[in-house]
Amino acid sequence: MSTPPTADNILQSPILIMAKRAALMRAQGRDVIDLTLGEPDFNAPPHVLEAAHAALSGRLTYSPSNGIEPLRHAIRMRMKDIRNLDYADGQVTVGCGAKQIIYNAFQATLKSGDEVIVPAPYWASYPAMIKMCGARPLIVSTTREEGFRLTAEHLEAALRLAKSPKWVVLNAPGNPSGSLYSRKQLLAIAEVLRRYPGVMVLSDDIYSEIRYTNDPYQTLAAVAPDLRDRILIVDGVSKVYAMTGWRVGWGCGPTPLITAISSVQSQNCTQTSTLSQLAAVAALNGSQALVKERNAIYRQRRDSALSVLGACEAIDVACPEGAFYLLPRIRTIKDDQAFALILLEAGVATVPGSAFGIPGHLRLSFATDESILIAGCERLVQKIKASV
Ligand SMILES: Cc1ncc(COP(=O)(O)O)c(C=O)c1O
């Protein structure tokens, strides 16, 4: 049984720890290339900034804890347009980023002893949030050969072992893998889930609009409509519109769960900023041209970085289908955390794979200028060569 968390046993995000160290070294005048943060180096689209300026002349009052109506409406229209999923107004709620929606959902549904199935590599915050709610993450490792995707077989095995499984986490494109699921893979997962009717699915689709394939995006709720009452889709403006600091994310799912998430929100921070919500309406309703343009830039950066890393024999790296991370395995290292520190001293900040449940790897964000990214990858390769 898990012990309820205290301030002492809540781990700080390892991503933020590495980013802070890099920032400190830079403040001391050291030349450090920072490839740690999953934060676009672009600004919010100009029409979003204009809408926010205009909104400042009005009164920015409290909003409903599930978000302002025009934003909920824009989210529903977006889900219909791009996923062909209909959500009623009561099935959508807005929070301070996708992160808070996920936390509120866990807070509303998990109790001590419950389990959440989390495929590794995972976004480091899932296990931390699950533990903060007194529950237990059940980590299911995936391999490079499986494309770092949860297979139906491994899901079934984990569910069979679990004593009190409450949620399964699916995140595609994955952070840090960049992997997507095909319709066939999701259908196989759905088949397993039908045998476990009490288990809900967190479908974290935050990177869904940052993809480098032409295939349509596949999300479980669209692939298996009969499971929709058990699926929470989470998304937001942070990544796709480069609006990380605005803190707007949302959840779409069954009415009782959405109501519960909004109730938690109403008690812990009332709502996310009304100004940010108005900006998010502009992001969703305005031109989407910039999203395409930026994806082309990310893709170019990904390919350039891969050509540097791919030329090094000690590195094994997959080509991500989406998001903006590379996850190289360094064949010659024993301890990724120690190596990340050595690399930091050599002037490149990365996040050790252990933070994502995948030791032996490093995560590099390519949401940064191409020449800086390439210089960072070159430093990495040089250090690997010097270490063997
Ligand atoms: C997989 C994943 N989910 C959710 C989030 C949270 O995003 P937000 O800024 O909307 O809270 C992140 C941010 O890094 C992420 O990588």
The ligand as a Tripos MOL2 file, in Angstrom:
@<TRIPOS>MOLECULE
LIG
   16    16     1     0     0
SMALL
NO_CHARGES

@<TRIPOS>ATOM
      1 C1          3.2670   14.2830  -22.2950 C.3       1 LIG1
      2 C2          2.9180   15.5860  -21.6820 C.ar      1 LIG1
      3 N1          1.6910   15.7510  -21.1660 N.ar      1 LIG1
      4 C3          1.3150   16.9060  -20.5930 C.ar      1 LIG1
      5 C4          2.1980   17.9640  -20.5100 C.ar      1 LIG1
      6 C5          1.7290   19.2200  -19.8060 C.3       1 LIG1
      7 O1          1.4860   20.2600  -20.6610 O.3       1 LIG1
      8 P1          0.8440   21.6210  -20.1270 P.3       1 LIG1
      9 O2          1.8510   22.6850  -20.3910 O.co2     1 LIG1
     10 O3         -0.4100   21.7980  -20.9420 O.co2     1 LIG1
     11 O4          0.5530   21.4530  -18.6900 O.co2     1 LIG1
     12 C6          3.4910   17.8490  -21.0210 C.ar      1 LIG1
     13 C7          4.4650   18.9520  -20.8980 C.2       1 LIG1
     14 O5          5.6660   18.7940  -20.9840 O.2       1 LIG1
     15 C8          3.8590   16.6260  -21.6390 C.ar      1 LIG1
     16 O6          5.0790   16.4560  -22.1640 O.3       1 LIG1
@<TRIPOS>BOND
     1     1     2 1
     2     2     3 ar
     3     2    15 ar
     4     3     4 ar
     5     4     5 ar
     6     5     6 1
     7     5    12 ar
     8     6     7 1
     9     7     8 1
    10     8     9 2
    11     8    10 1
    12     8    11 1
    13    12    13 1
    14    12    15 ar
    15    13    14 2
    16    15    16 1
@<TRIPOS>SUBSTRUCTURE
     1 LIG1         1 GROUP 0 **** ****
